[in-house]
Amino acid sequence: MTAAPKAEQATDQITEQIYLRDAYLQSVEATVVAARDDAVALDQTIFYATGGGQPHDTGTLVDSQGNQWQVLNVRKEGDLLWHWVDGTPPPAGTAVTGTIDWERRLQLMRTHTALHILCGVIWNEWGVLVTGGNMEPLSARMDFEFGPLPEGFASRVTELVNGEIAADRPIEVSFLERGAALADPELIRTKVNLIPESVTNIRVVDIVGLDRQADGGTHVASTGAVGRFEITKTESKGKGNKRVRMVLHDA
């Protein structure tokens, strides 16, 4: 992706990120507030912007005349979320309907929730922090601050994670003032606090009874929607850093 040219118009608006409160909404009416040669910013969106190890959503934008654009990439720049599209984008002021690729989104939601279950299980069993991670639909990796892995690690983790999936725990989203959130050590499970200083209201994802973390990603409504968890490989990535690779299968 090349550097984007100057926006069509200056704007002090922000993009409301609807998915932070409703990850299941698949379509929304929005207005283009700024445009570039290959991208638009909207006043509100359900398209997730790449971040926190979770890839962006894809989908379509359609205007009232039936003109359609494929959404190829979504990135956050300041207070705006930019949607890269194929072809010449609609100009500022255009009303559009944004619709996400729901199959891709749901697979990413399942995967992200599986990573939180994995993180919660490892924290509760061994008290080990996360050092990094990345995901694609139905597959992911997560790095942990382990020395040598415990004996029988993969089979034990697989058993515990699938047990939490079978328990069908509800998943709740709430928001906390930054000071209160950072005062709770349980909310930050990464080795380094990745929450930007500019974020004053922190979103918390709670797998009730298992894991509660500050997080900006999309998740399913309960662990039972994740599917079957499988570890495909464990790797050493240096002293005190072990990688777990995983995939999900339909239940």
C-alpha positions in Angstrom: 0.0 0.0 0.0 1.6 3.3 -1.1 1.5 6.5 0.8 -1.9 8.1 0.4 -2.3 11.6 -1.1 -3.8 14.5 0.7 -7.5 14.0 1.5 -10.1 15.7 -0.6 -11.2 17.9 2.3 -10.0 18.6 5.8 -12.2 17.1 8.5 -12.3 17.2 12.2 -14.7 14.4 12.3 -14.1 11.0 13.8 -15.1 7.5 12.6 -17.4 5.8 15.1 -16.2 2.2 15.4 -19.5 0.4 15.7 -17.9 -3.0 15.9 -16.5 -2.1 19.4 -20.0 -2.5 20.8 -21.7 -4.8 18.3 -19.4 -7.3 16.5 -22.4 -9.0 14.9 -23.8 -6.1 12.9 -23.1 -6.9 9.2 -24.4 -3.8 7.4 -24.6 -0.1 8.2 -25.6 3.2 6.6 -22.7 5.8 6.6 -21.5 9.0 5.0 -18.2 9.6 3.4 -16.5 12.4 5.3 -13.2 12.5 3.4 -11.8 10.9 0.2 -8.4 10.1 -1.3 -7.4 8.7 -4.7 -8.0 5.1 -3.5 -9.7 5.3 0.0 -12.6 6.9 1.9 -13.2 7.7 5.6 -16.7 7.2 6.9 -18.5 8.9 9.8 -19.2 5.4 11.2 -18.2 1.9 10.2 -18.5 -1.8 11.0 -15.3 -2.6 9.2 -12.5 -3.6 11.6 -9.2 -1.8 11.0 -6.0 -3.9 11.2 -4.6 -3.8 14.7 -3.8 -5.8 17.8 -2.8 -8.8 15.7 -6.2 -9.0 14.0 -6.5 -8.3 10.2 -8.9 -5.9 8.7 -12.3 -6.7 7.4 -13.3 -6.8 3.7 -16.6 -6.2 2.1 -18.5 -3.6 0.0 -19.6 -0.1 -0.1 -22.7 0.7 -2.2 -24.2 4.2 -2.9 -27.9 5.1 -3.6 -27.3 4.7 -7.3 -26.2 1.2 -7.0 -22.5 1.9 -7.6 -20.4 -0.6 -5.7 -16.8 -0.6 -4.4 -14.9 -3.6 -2.9 -13.3 -2.7 0.5 -9.7 -4.1 0.2 -8.1 -2.7 3.4 -9.0 -0.7 6.5 -6.5 1.3 8.6 -6.9 3.8 11.4 -5.2 7.1 11.0 -5.8 9.5 13.9 -9.5 9.6 14.6 -10.5 8.4 11.1 -10.8 4.8 9.7 -9.8 4.8 6.1 -11.3 2.2 3.7 -9.2 1.4 0.7 -11.4 0.5 -2.3 -11.1 -0.6 -5.9 -11.7 2.1 -8.5 -12.3 5.8 -8.0 -13.8 6.2 -4.5 -17.1 8.1 -3.9 -16.6 11.8 -3.0 -17.1 13.3 0.5 -20.8 13.7 1.3 -21.9 10.4 -0.4 -24.2 8.2 1.5 -23.2 4.5 1.3 -24.2 1.2 2.8 -21.2 -0.7 4.1 -21.5 -4.5 4.3 -18.7 -6.8 5.6 -17.7 -10.2 4.4 -19.5 -12.0 7.2 -17.8 -15.4 6.7 -14.3 -13.8 7.1 -15.4 -11.7 10.1 -17.0 -14.6 11.9 -13.9 -16.7 11.4 -11.7 -13.9 12.8 -14.1 -13.5 15.7 -13.8 -17.2 16.5 -10.0 -17.1 16.2 -9.6 -14.0 18.4 -11.8 -15.5 21.1 -9.8 -18.8 20.9 -6.6 -16.8 21.5 -8.1 -15.2 24.6 -9.1 -18.7 25.8 -5.6 -19.9 25.2 -4.2 -16.9 27.0 -6.5 -17.4 29.9 -5.8 -21.1 30.2 -2.0 -20.5 30.2 -2.2 -17.6 32.6 -4.4 -19.6 35.1 -2.3 -22.8 34.8 1.3 -21.3 34.6 1.0 -17.5 35.2 2.9 -16.8 31.9 2.5 -13.5 29.9 2.0 -13.1 26.2 4.9 -11.7 24.2 3.3 -11.4 20.8 0.7 -12.9 18.4 -1.0 -12.7 15.0 -4.0 -14.3 13.4 -5.7 -15.2 10.2 -9.2 -16.6 9.7 -9.2 -19.9 11.7 -5.4 -20.0 12.3 -3.1 -18.1 14.6 0.1 -18.0 16.5 0.7 -16.7 20.0 4.1 -16.3 21.8 4.5 -16.7 25.6 7.2 -15.9 28.1 8.1 -19.6 28.7 11.5 -21.1 29.3 11.4 -24.8 28.4 7.8 -25.8 27.9 6.3 -28.0 30.6 6.1 -31.7 29.8 2.9 -32.6 28.0 2.2 -29.0 27.3 0.4 -29.2 24.0 -2.0 -32.0 25.0 -2.7 -30.3 28.4 -3.4 -27.0 26.8 -5.6 -28.6 24.1 -7.6 -30.3 26.7 -8.1 -27.2 28.8 -9.0 -24.9 25.8 -11.5 -27.4 24.4 -13.0 -27.8 27.9 -13.5 -24.0 28.1 -15.1 -24.0 24.6 -17.5 -26.8 25.7 -18.4 -24.8 28.8 -19.9 -22.2 26.5 -18.9 -19.3 28.7 -20.6 -15.9 27.9 -18.4 -13.1 26.6 -19.1 -9.6 27.8 -17.8 -6.2 26.6 -17.5 -3.1 28.8 -15.5 0.1 29.0 -13.3 1.5 31.8 -11.7 4.9 32.4 -8.0 4.5 31.6 -6.7 5.0 35.1 -9.0 2.4 36.5 -8.2 -0.1 33.8 -4.4 0.3 34.1 -4.6 0.0 37.9 -5.9 -3.6 37.4 -2.9 -5.8 36.6 -5.3 -8.6 35.4 -6.4 -6.6 32.4 -2.9 -6.4 30.7 -1.7 -9.9 29.8 1.0 -8.8 27.3 4.6 -8.4 28.3 4.5 -4.8 27.1 1.4 -2.6 27.5 0.3 -1.9 23.9 -2.5 0.5 24.6 -1.7 4.0 23.1 -1.5 6.9 25.5 -4.3 8.6 23.5 -6.8 6.0 24.5 -8.7 7.3 27.5 -11.6 4.8 27.6 -10.4 1.3 27.5 -12.5 -1.6 26.2 -12.5 -4.8 28.3 -13.4 -8.2 26.9 -14.5 -10.6 29.6 -14.8 -14.4 29.1 -16.8 -14.8 32.2 -15.1 -16.9 34.8 -11.9 -17.4 32.7 -10.2 -14.4 31.3 -10.7 -10.6 31.4 -8.4 -8.4 29.2 -8.2 -4.9 27.7 -8.8 -5.6 24.0 -10.1 -3.8 20.9 -10.8 -6.8 18.7 -14.0 -8.6 17.7 -15.3 -11.7 19.5 -18.1 -14.2 19.4 -20.8 -14.0 22.0 -19.8 -17.2 23.9 -17.0 -19.7 23.9 -19.2 -22.4 22.4 -19.1 -20.6 19.1 -15.4 -21.0 18.7 -15.2 -24.6 17.3 -12.6 -27.2 18.1 -9.1 -26.0 19.0 -6.0 -27.8 17.8 -2.3 -27.0 18.4 -0.4 -27.7 15.2 3.1 -26.8 16.4 5.2 -25.4 19.3 8.4 -23.6 18.6 11.2 -21.9 20.5 11.8 -18.3 19.4 14.7 -17.7 21.8 15.3 -17.7 25.5 12.1 -17.1 27.4 9.9 -17.0 24.3 7.9 -20.0 23.0 5.4 -19.9 20.1 2.2 -21.8 19.9 0.6 -22.3 16.5 -3.1 -23.2 16.4 -6.0 -23.9 14.1 -9.8 -24.1 14.6 -12.1 -26.7 13.2 -15.9 -26.5 12.9 -17.5 -28.3 15.9 
